Amino acid sequence: MIEIMAWLFYKVLKIKIMKLIKRLAFVFVCAMIVFSCVPRPHAHGKHKVPQGHAKKMSGSKSARPHAPGQVKKVKHHKAPKPPKNHKHKR
């Protein structure tokens, strides 16, 4: 009789432990899903303001220089280099 009760106690305890493990696993998976949603910074580069707003802030008439795809089309004039004074050997 005692052996049967010990066996039943073992089975009940085993079932409760398995339920506890399943619940903990479920809570862990739910926590991983919730805490994995972290905002990340965008890779838009240095343009933090839309080109229309940048146009208004700079006072220019066109938004083209402020658009990300148009930046390469802006021509930058370099100052002419001063002539080098070469002394030719005679």
N, C-alpha and C positions, 0 to 999 in steps of 0.2 A: 504494500500500500504506500509506503514511504517512497519507494522507488518510482512509482507511478506519479506521485505528487511532485517529486523532484524533476522528473522528466517533463511534466506539464509546466512547471515553473520555468524550466530551461527553455521550452518552446515559446512560452509567453514572453519571457525576457528577450529572446532572440528576435521575435517579431517586433517588439517595442524598439529595440536597438536598430533594426532595419528601417522602421518607420522614421526614427529620429535621423538616421543617416540620409534618407531620401529627402526629408524636409530641409536638412542643412544644405544638401546639394542644390535643392530648388532655390533656397534663399541665396546661396552663393551665385548661382547662374543669373538670378534676377538682379542681384547687386552688380554683377559684371556688366549686364546689359545697360543698367541705368547709369553707372559711373563711367562707362566707356564713351558716352555722348558728351564730349568736351569740345567747346568751341576752339577752333584753331584759326590763327591769322591767315588772311588771304595772301596769295602770292601775286598781287597786282603791281608790285614794285613801289615806286615812290609816289604814284598818283593816288592821293587820298581824297581828292575832291573831283567830282565829275567835271568834264571839260567845259560845260556850260557855266557852271559856277566859277570856275577858274577864269573864264573869259570875263565874267562880270567883275570879279575881284581885281583883275589886272587892268581892266578898262579897254581892252582891245576890241576890235570890231568883229573878229573871227575867232571861232573856237578851234580852228585847225591846229595852231601850234600847241594847244593843250591836250589834243587827242593822242592816245598812246600809239596809234598806228601812223600818225602824221609827224611825229617828232623827228624822224630821220629826214623828212623832206625840208626842214628848215635849214637854210644855208647860213653857215657861220662864216663871216668874212674874217680872214686872218690878216693881221697887220703885215705889210711887206717887210721882209727882212732887210736890214741895212746892208749895203754892198760891202763885201769883204775887201779889205785893202791888201791885195796881194803884191808882194814885192817880187818882181821877176828877176831872176838871175841874169846878168849880162855877161 
